[in-house]
Amino acid sequence: MISRQLEGSVPAAASPNNTVIAYEPVWAIGTGLTPTVAEVAEVHASIRAKTDPAMRILYGGSVKPSNADELMAVANVNGALVGGASLKAADFIGIIKAYA
């Protein structure tokens, strides 16, 4: 499924200089639910295998201060696409600290 989505949405001219890929499971959108670290790792590894090794891949599915450390530690997760948590300064700062 991820392979088909990439093939249908990433243009041939996409490169690490002009493209960032963000992934969020459809079932996580707006639900507050987060996949397991193993599930995130599996999908991001699949995306990595189909893209340029230098392409940045963001994870965005209910990233919160309470899970940012473990999500950002997953292989092939190069950052977060933060949704609702970006609306609360304290939550957003907590996520930023996961990068420090």
Secondary structure, DSSP 8 states (H G I E B T S, - for coil): -HHHHHHHHS-TT--TTT-EEEE--GGGTTT-----HHHHHHHHHHHHHHS-TT-EEEE-SS--HHHHHHHHTSTT--EE---GGGGSHHHHHHHHHTT-
